[in-house]
Amino acid sequence: MALLQNVLTHTLWVLGVSGVLATCSYMQWRRTVYGRSWRFVVRTPRFLFPLCLSITLISAGAALSGLFGVQSGAGWGSIAWGGLALLFALQSVFYARAGDRQGWDTPTEGK
């Protein structure tokens, strides 16, 4: 059972890291196709939503790895990572709503 828990928790943060890389790669391609600057791109929900969602997975995976890891026990690290996962999950919801309301390529700065 411990092996399955470790595989699942490590899968979360690995998917999160791959999500960050895929988001940056896709936005680099999109940026060059549409002639946008990185300064513009990093303020759009099209970039921020998947980035925050990926960081949520990384944080959740790190929190669960701390709980189910070799040195198990709910320490401050797991609590901090869990809090970060919650904050990034909420931020993902806000960016998804902003994308639906104002458009996915509309910068969110100042809103």
C-alpha angles and dihedrals in degrees: 000000000000091000091054091049091051093048092050095046093047090046089060097057093039089054088048093053091047088050091054091050093046092048092051092045094049093046091049089055093044091047093056094044094052097034096240128150124238088243089063096040097052091059097055125096088231087070102028099050098057091037093055091043090053092048088051089058092047092050094045091049092050092048093050092044088057091051098044101028130111091277095044123189134106102264132166091273094061091046092050093047090047090052091050090049090053093048094049091046089055091047089052090055091050092050092047090052091047090051092050094046104039104018132273094258097048112105114244096210114128095014 
